Every structure is written in C-alpha cells, then in structure tokens.
Amino acid sequence: MKKEYDFSKSVKNPYVAKLKKQVTIRLEAETVEYFKILSKETGTPYQTLINSYLTDCAKRHIKPHLRWA
C-alpha cells in the first residue's frame, strides 16, 4: 500500500452488520432444481432467490405447516 493514502477521515462500513453468513444446508434435489429454473427465468442467481424467499418468510413470521406421518 502506498504511503500517500490518507485514511484518517475514513468511515467504518455501515453495512458490515448485514453481511451474509455462509452455512451448509441440505435441500431436496427437486427444490434446488425449482430455484435453478426460476433463476434462469428471472436472471437472478438461485442462491439469491432461496435467500430472498427465506428472508421474506422470516420477516413475515411464516411458520411451516408440518405434519409427521
């Protein structure tokens, strides 16, 4: 880094708290394929679509309806 750079008036990144966290998740192949098809239709990466859907569910406090056989 060059010595002439002046960071004395720099500001901390305000979006640092909104950074994404990498996780490992197992999804059914049909679910991933659905989002990949949707991805091609919309031009949005499938992982972004999955994240957007889950984020929307969380914001609206949608709970899954599960019935165990």
N, C-alpha and C positions, 0 to 999 in steps of 0.2 A: 504494500500500500504506500502511496506517495505521502510524503510528509506535509505537502501543502493542503491536503484535505482538512477542512475545519469542521469538526463535529460538535463544537462547543454549544451550538444552538439547535442541535438535533432534538427530535421529539420521539418518545417511545411509541412504538407501533400500537395504535388504539385497537386494532383488530386481533391482537395476539390471543385474547381470550376466546375468540371464535375459531381458532384453528381446529382442524379436524383431527380426530384420533383414529389411528389405524387399529382395526380389530379383525379377528378371524371369525367368520360365521359360516355355518353350513346351511346351504339352501338347496331345495329340491331342484333338479335339473330343469323341470318344466317352468319353474318360477324364474330362473335365470334366463331361460330362452324367451319367455314372455317379455322380460325387460329388454333383452337384446333386440327383439323385433320392434318394440316400442322405440328403442334407441335409434334404429335406422329410420323409422318414420318421422321422428322429431328432430334428429340431428344432435341429440343430447347423449353423452356417454351413459351407458346403462347403470354404472355405479352411482352416477349423479342422480338418475331417476329413482333408484332404490332409496338413496339418502333423502331425496326430496319427499318421497312418499312416507317414509318413516318419520321424518321431521313433521310433516303435516299431521300424521296420526298422533304424535306426541303433543303437539301444540293444541290439538282439539280434544285431547284426553280420550282418544278412542281406545277402547279395550277390546281385545279379541274375544270372539264368541267360540269357545272351545267346548266340544262335547266328547268325552272319552267313552269309548265303547266298552 
